[in-house]
Amino acid sequence: MTSVLSDKLSSGPKGLGDPEDRSLRRVEKEILIPKIMRDKARTEKCTDFVKAFNDCCKENSILLVLKCRTENSRMKACLTDWYNNQHFRHQCEDIYLNQRSEYRRTGIKAQTKRMG
C-alpha cells in the first residue's frame, strides 16, 4: 500500500519521518517555532518585565488598561527584541528540530516523555 505522505514525512523507524531531516515546513516556521520563541522569551529572557506587568495587572484589575501601559510597553519591547533576534531564532529552531527528531526516532512526544 502506498502512502499519501512523502517519504520524508513517512519514513524512519516509527514511520513518522526521517529523524535526521532538518528541513522545515511552513507551519513549523510560522507557528511552531515562534511559539517556542514566545515561551522562552517570556519564561527565560523577559522575566522581570513579564512579572512587573503581571503584578501591575493584579494590583489594578479593572483599571489595568490605564495603569499598566508602561509595564506593558516594556514587556512588549523586550519580547519584540527577542522575536527579532536571529541568533535566538536559530536556537529555538534547533530546540524544535531536536524535539522533532527525538519524536520521529521514538514515537514519544517531548511533553509526554518529561511527565512519564
PyMOL commands that set and color helices and strands:
alter all, ss='L'
color gray80, all
select helices_A, chain A and resi 7-10+26-45+47-67+69-83+86-106+110-115
alter helices_A, ss='H'
color red, helices_A
deselect
rebuild
show_as cartoon
